[in-house]
């Protein structure tokens, strides 16, 4: 491969986190625009994370296509008196294959701890969902030189849920430096690669086979003009895209950048 990626060991993925944005008309437009772009199974896997209220529309428009979608969160219990929460089975009922867990906004605003993240990861796996687990340091932690310490803690917290030797990776990790989310700041390709290599090394210490297979995405102001340079790094397997995923044209350019990298062009 001319771009330094590991051949056919790992595919490449582009995920769009819509956060708390959009109404049914927006979901229909964005989803249809992606489908109209002619994505195929040979293209990068594309995953959408709409708000819960828009899952039925995404399901309706994308059903039967190669597009995948998931929930932005879930609760760790399967059912019961938990007003306002969503279970893994409810997500599966709307065609979800993935679920976001541990996003920095959940950790910071809603005070989700590493212990809660692990409980949610286990609940997702039990429900047959693939958890996309977000990890990342704040700007203060980065300036204090604590990036590796923070990531080690966050990764080691979820290692008990990692698959056993010989299995396919049962989750996706997304490194999102908090200081880069929605700020326009982005870790440079080499800087992001260094962190991804460190994270892969943490997983390899437990399970080298899964470490080679697990997808590690980069998130944090991923745009059309920086996607290819980020995705070309050997340990960066795509991106978790925030604001740019709400603009069909830009999101599709990011997908195209991933396609170029995946094909080694």
N, C-alpha and C positions, 0 to 999 in steps of 0.2 A: 504494500500500500504506500502510496506517495505521501500520505498525510500522517503516517506514524501510528495509526490505529491498529488494533490487534486482529486484523483480518476479519474472519467470520466468527470470532469467539463471542462477540457481543454485538447486538443490533444497536441502533440509535433511536432515540425517542424525543419527541417534542410534546410537552404538556402545557396546557393553557389553564391558568387559575383565574377565573372571572371574579373571584371574591364576591363582595356584596354589590354586584352590579347587574343590571339588565332586567328586562321584562320579556314576556313571551315573544313579542315581535323581534326583539334583539337576538334572542336565542335561535329563533327560526332563521334569521338572516345570516348570522355567523356560522351556524352549523351547515346551512345549505351552501354558503360560499366555499367552505372547506370541501364539501362533497363535490361541488362543481369544478374544483381544481383538479379532479381526477386522481386523488390519492389512491394508491393500490397497495396490496400487501408487500410489494417490493419497495415501497417508499418507507421513510421512517415511520414508526408507529406514532400516531397522533392521539393524544388523550385530552379530553376536555373536562374541566372541573367547574360546572355551573353551580349557582346556588340551588338549594334543595327544590325551590319552587319551579325551577326551570328544567329539572330532570325529565319530567314527562314530555316536554316539547323536544328536547334533544333526543330522547329515546324514540319518539315518533318520527323525527326527520332522519335519524341516522341508523335506525334499525336495519340490519341486514348488510350494512356497509363495513368497510375495514376500520372505520373510525371507532375509537373507544372512549368511554366517559366514566366518571366516578363522582363520589361525594366529596365535599370539602371537609367532612368531619364525620365521626360516628361516636356513639356511646358504647361503653364496654359491656353493658348488659344486653341480653337478647330481647327483652320485653319487660313491661312492668310500669309502675307508677313513677315515671321520669318525664314529667311534663316538659315539652320543648325539645326533647332529645330524639335522635334517629338511630335505628339499629342497623346492623349489617344486613339483616334479612330484608329490611325495607329498601335499602340501596340496591340489593340484588333484584328486588321486585321491579325496579325501574331500569333494569338492564345494565347496572353498573358492574364494571370489572375491577375498578380501582377505588381507593379512598385515600385522601390526603390525611396525614396524621402529623401532629407536632409542628405545624407551621409556626413561625416566630410570632405571628399575631395571636395565635392560640396560646403560646407559651407566655407572652408578655401581657396581653390584655386580659386573658382569661385565666392566667396563673396556672397553666398546665405544667406539671412537673414531669421529670423523667419517668417516675413511677406510673403516672397516668398515661404517658405515651406508650409505655410497655403494655399496660392493660388494654389499650385501644388496638395496638398492633396484634395482640393475641386474639382479641375479639374479631378483628378483620379477617385474620387467617382462618379462624374457626367458622366464619361465615362464607368462606370461599372467595374472599376479596384479596386483591394484591395491595398491601399498604405501601404508599409512597411517603416515606418518613423524612421530614425536613429537619436539618441540623444547621447550626451556624452560630457565629459569635457576634456580639454587639461591637460597636465602634470602640467603646471604652475597653472591652476585653481585648480587642485587637491591639489598641495602642499600648496596653499594659503587657503585651507579649503573651497573652494567655489563650491564643487561638487553639493551639494543639490541646491544651488542658481541657478546654470547654468541649471540643469535638470528641476527645477521648471519653469524657464522661457521658456525652450524649450517645455515642456509638456503643459503648460498653453496656449502657442501660438496655439496649434492644437486642444485644447479642444472644440472650437466652431464647429469643424467638426465631433466630436464624435457622434455616434448614440444616439438616445433617449432611455428612459427607456423601458425595455421589448424587445428591439431589440438585435440581435446578434452583437458582436463587428464588426465594419466596417473597422478596420485597424489592423495592426500589428506594434508593437514598437520593435526596436532593440537598446539596450543599448550598445554602442561601446565607451569605454574610449579611447580617441584619443591616449593617451600615450601607448596603448597596440596594436594598429593596425599596423601589419607588423613589430613589434619590437621584437617579441618573448616573451615580457612581457605579463603576463595575470593576471587579477584580481583573487585572490584566490576565491574558491567557496563561502566561507562565506562572503567575501567582496562583491562579485558580488551579492549574495543573498540580502545583506543589501540594496544595491542600487535598485535592482528590487522591493523589498518590499516597498521602499520609493516611487518609480514611481507608483506602483499599488495603493498606498495610495493616491497619488495626483489624480488619476483617480476616485478612490472611493469617494473622496470628492464631485465630480460632479455626478457620476453615479455608485453606488455600484454594481448594477447588471452587467454592462458592465465590471467593474473592475475585477469581478470574471471570466469573459469569455475571456477577451482580452489576446492575446498571447504576452508575453514579451520575446524576444530572447536576448542572449548574443553574442556579437561579439568582437573580439580583440585577435588574435592569438589562436583561437580555433584549437586544434589538436586532433589526435586520443588518445593521452595519457592523455588528461585532459577533454575530452568531457563528459564522464560519470559522473565525480564528479561535473561538472558544471550543467549538465542537471538534476541531482538528487535533486537539490535545489527546494524547494516548489514553488518559484515564477519565476523560470527560465524555460521557455517552449521550449527550443531548442537553436539553434545557427545560426548566420549569419557568414558564413565561407568565408574568403578571399583566401589567397594563397593556403591553403590546398585543396580548391575546384578544383584547377587545376591539382591535382594528383588523378586520379581515385581511386587508392587503398586506399589512406589515407581518402579521402572523404567518401568512402563506409564504412570504419571503424568508422568514426564519425556517419554515419547513423545507423550503427549497435549498437553503444553505445546509441543512442537515442531510438532505438527499445527495447533494454534491459530495459532502464528506463521506457519507456511507458508501458511495460508489467509487470513492478514491479518485475523483476527477480533479 
